[in-house]
Amino acid sequence: MSDVLYGINMPRSNDPAEMSEFERKHAVNLKVVVFDEEHNRAFLRVEVGKHLKHPNDPGHFIQ
């Protein structure tokens, strides 16, 4: 399955070459890792900063 860019930080484009630096750092990327058809549920991998490393220090967090 393909990756999905999602959320409040959704970039204007799905093409990283067309994203701003902020968008490449903050776009939330969701990927379905496993889909359980029997129970109709999905297990997702959530990633921020896939296209450009996101800062992970104590002063940079969501309030």
C-alpha positions in Angstrom: 0.0 0.0 0.0 1.2 3.5 -0.7 2.0 6.2 1.9 -0.5 8.8 2.8 0.3 12.4 3.9 -2.2 13.6 6.4 -3.1 15.9 9.1 -2.9 19.6 10.1 0.5 19.8 8.5 -0.7 18.3 5.2 1.5 19.7 2.5 0.2 21.4 -0.6 1.7 18.7 -2.8 2.5 15.0 -2.4 5.8 15.6 -4.3 8.6 16.3 -1.8 10.4 18.4 -4.5 7.4 20.8 -4.5 7.2 21.0 -0.6 8.6 23.8 1.5 11.3 22.9 4.0 8.7 23.3 6.8 6.3 20.9 4.9 9.1 18.3 4.4 9.9 18.4 8.1 6.4 18.3 9.4 4.2 16.3 7.0 2.7 13.4 8.8 3.1 10.2 6.8 0.8 7.3 7.5 1.5 3.8 6.0 -0.7 0.8 6.5 1.6 -2.0 7.7 -1.0 -4.7 8.2 -4.7 -4.7 7.4 -6.8 -7.3 9.3 -9.8 -7.9 7.2 -11.4 -10.3 9.7 -11.7 -7.6 12.4 -11.8 -4.6 9.9 -8.8 -2.8 11.4 -5.4 -1.5 10.3 -2.1 -1.2 11.9 -0.3 2.0 10.9 3.2 3.3 10.9 3.2 7.1 11.7 6.2 9.1 10.7 7.1 12.8 10.8 10.1 14.1 8.9 10.3 11.3 6.3 11.4 13.8 3.6 13.6 15.9 5.8 14.8 15.0 9.3 12.6 16.5 12.0 14.2 18.0 15.1 13.6 15.8 18.2 14.8 17.8 21.1 13.1 18.8 24.3 12.3 22.3 23.2 10.5 21.2 20.0 7.2 19.5 20.8 3.4 19.8 20.3 1.6 21.5 23.2 
